[in-house]
């Protein structure tokens, strides 16, 4: 049940991050969920190790969104399609 919750929250985080990031990208459900989950894991690890927040809470959720936005920006930089091609 835990992993189902992680996927659902990761998808929500990915959708919010996608809405906050400028530009159009036709990413599907799976990439959005993966970026959301990865952003959540990265921000959880960094935030908890640095003592910025605990295991749960609203600040933790905002950190997950921030992590997903960073990953989305990196994704756009690496896989940007050439508009003239």
Secondary structure, DSSP 8 states (H G I E B T S, - for coil): -HHHHHHHHHHHHHHHHHHHS-S-----HHHHHHHHHHHHHHHHHHHHHTTSS-SSSHHHHHHHHHHHHHHHHHHHHHS---TT-
